[in-house]
Amino acid sequence: MNENKIKFPPFNSSGILLVDKPTEWTSHDIVGFVRSRFNIDKVGHCGTLDPAATGLLVIVIGRFTKLSQHLSGDDKTYEATLILGTETDSMDMDGTITAQKDWSNLTEKQISDVFNNFMGKQKQLPPMVSAKKVGGKRLYELARKGKEIEREAVDITIHSLEISKIRLPYVDFKVTCSKGTYVRALCHDIGKKLSCGGTLFCLRRTHSGIFDIKHSVTVEQLRSWTQEDLNKKLLDTSDIIASNLKI
């Protein structure tokens, strides 16, 4: 995504930038765009979003990059849609459909009861198509080669899980969860409990720790910014984080 047409001098300020990631861009794409566009040496992010997902990406710049690991561990909130009756090899709509089953006999109460069963601390098996490393290899690299390996379930916590709307076969919901939670896997597991299968249809991150999507900027806005514009935004955001962490 080489879109930098203006060569700025090196950018030496530090801070945090909240970006509303569009679909099809990877988290790495956003980092690369910010680095190239504003001529910044150190840029990172705090929690990967899948390419098909949208929403809040916390970008750290300059000395704030040392907070990346800390901020990546924050709880996240997502708005998502589950499609029942469909299963894919990636647990989302980017994958190949592996099964389709009848969902027509499901009731709203059955769906609500199953959702309630996924609240709290639990074990979750990471998807094969994920960036998690096993034996030094990322799972999606093995999946691309047609390999499926045994992986260990990890401890996660679902702090809140609320159904927004049921319009079968779609179920809109909001979830707040701990680091390492895969909403794709949650959709798959809910579908399995309902005996009809389920897949993540769409996903949007709205919160990451203390940060809210409403304070984010779009890629289109960034394209028109000067370094001065960026610096002003970083100062605002830096005030928020400086009051919560020592840097």
N, C-alpha and C positions, 0 to 999 in steps of 0.2 A: 504494500500500500504506500507507494512512493508519491506523496502528495505535497512535499515541501518545495515551494517555488521561491521562497524568500529565505536568503541566508542571513540568519541573525548572528550576532556575536555570542560567545559562550554565555550561558545563563548560569548565574552563580547563587541565586537565592534557593532557599529550601522550604519545603512545606508539603501539604497534602492537597490533592486535587480529586474531586469526585466527578466521575464520568458516567454518563448513561450509555452503556455499551449497546450498540445496535446489533441486530442479528447478522450472522455470517462473519462478523469480526471476531477474532480470538482475543483473549486477554493479552496475549503477547503482541498482537497487532496494535492494540491501543497503546501499550508501553512504547513500542517502536515508533509509532506515529508521534507521540508526545516528545520523545527524545529527539527525533529528526526535525520535527516542526519548529521546536524552540531551542534547538542546539544545547541539549542538557546532557551532561556526562552520566549522572546517576539517576536512574528511574526504575521503579519497581511497582508491583501491585500486591494487594493483600487479599488473595482468595480468587482462584480461577473460576471463570464462568465458561460453560460450554459454548461453542460457536453459535448454536441455535438459540441460546438463551439471551435475554436482554437484561438491562438494569444496572444497578449500582456496582461500579468497580472503583475501589479505593486505590488511587495512584499516589505513591510516595516519591518525593523528589529531593535530591541532595542529601543532607544529613538525616532526613526523615526516613531514608531507605533502611536505616538500622531498626526501625520500628516494624518492618514488614512482617517478620515472623510473629511478633506479639499481636499485631492487629489481625493477622490471618486466623488467629485462634478465637476471635470474637464470634458470638452467636450471630446467625444470619436469619433474615426473614424473607420469604418468597411468596409470590402469588403464582399459582400454578393451575393447570388444567389436566385432569386425568381422563383418558379415553378408555372405557371399559370394553371388554370383548376382543381386544387386540393385544398381541404380544409381539415384540421385536427383539432381535439379538442384541440391541444396544439399550433396550428399555426406554427409548424415546423414538420420535418419528424420523430420526436420521438413519435408523437401522433398517434392516430387512425384516419384513413381517414373517414371523415363524408360526403363528397360530391365530385363528379367529374363532371365537366361541359366542354362543348365544347369551345375551345379557337381559333379554326382554322380560324375564320373570322377576327381576330384582325390584325391591321396594325401597323407598327412601329411608325407611327405618333400618333395613338391613345394611344399607350403605353407611348410615350414620353410626350404627353400632360398631361396625368394623373400623371405621375411622377412630372412634373413641378407644379402641383396643391398642392403638399405636401411640398413645400418649406415654410420656415418661422415658425412663432409662431402658435401653434395649440393645440387642446385638443386631448388626446389619451387615450383610454380605456385599462387599463392593462389586459393582458391575465389571465384567471382563473388559468392556469398552470404557476404560477410565484411565486417568493419569497416575493412579496409585502404583507404587513400585513394589514388586515382589521379586526377590533375588536379584535386585539391581536392574530389572527390566520393567518398563512401564507396561501395564496390562494391555493397553490398546495396541502396543507394538506387537504383542503376542497374538492378540485377537486378529490383527490384520493378516497374520500368517496362518490363520485358521486354527490356532491353538487355544484350548481352554484348560486352565490349570486350577488346581485347588487353591483357594485363598481363604484366609482366616477372617471370620466375622469380627467386626470392630465394635467397640462400645460407643454408642451415640445417645443423645437425649433429645426427644421431641418435647419442647417446652409448651407449645400450643399448636393445635391443629383444628382449624375451623372450616367447615364447609360454607362456601359463599352462595353457591347455586347448584342445583342438580337439574340437568337437562339431558337426560340419558340419550346416548351413551357417555356424555361428558359430565364431569364433576369439577366445578371450580372450587378451589380451596386456598387457604392461607396457612403457612406453617412457619414457626420459629424454631430453629434447631441448632444443635451444637456443631462445632467444626467436624468435618469428616462425614457429615450426613449427605447421602445422595438422594435427592428428591426423586430421581429416576427409579432408584431401588425401592423407595417408599411406595411409588405408584405400582410397581411390579408386585410388591408384597401384598398391597391392598387388593389388587386384582386376583391374586392367588387365593387369598382368604375368602373372596366372594365367589370363587370357583368359576370365574369367567375370563380371567386374565385382565391385565391392565398395562397401559403404557403412558408415559409422560407425553402430553400433547404440546404444551408450551410452558415456559418458565420465565419469570421475571423477578430479579432480586430487588427488594425495596429498602432493606436496612442491612447494615453491617456494623455491629457494635453500636456506637453512639451516632453513626452516620446515617443520614436519611436521603433517599433518592431525590426528594424535593429540593435539595441543595446542590444537585449535580448539574453538569453542563453537557451538551451534546457534542458529537464530533463536528457537526456543522458549525457550531459556535466556535470551537477551537480553530477551525480553518481560517476564521476571520480575525482571530486575536493577534495582538502584538505581544511582545514579552512583558510590556507594562501591564497589559490586561491580565496576563497570567499571574504576574507578581501580586497584583491587587487581590486576586481570588485566593492565592496561597496564603496571604497574610490573614484574611478572614478565617480560612479553614484552620490555619496554624493556631489561632487563638483558641479554637475549640479543643484541639488535641493537647495543647500545652498545659491546659488546666487540668488534664486528666493523667498525663504521663510526664515523667522526667526525661528530657532529651539533652 
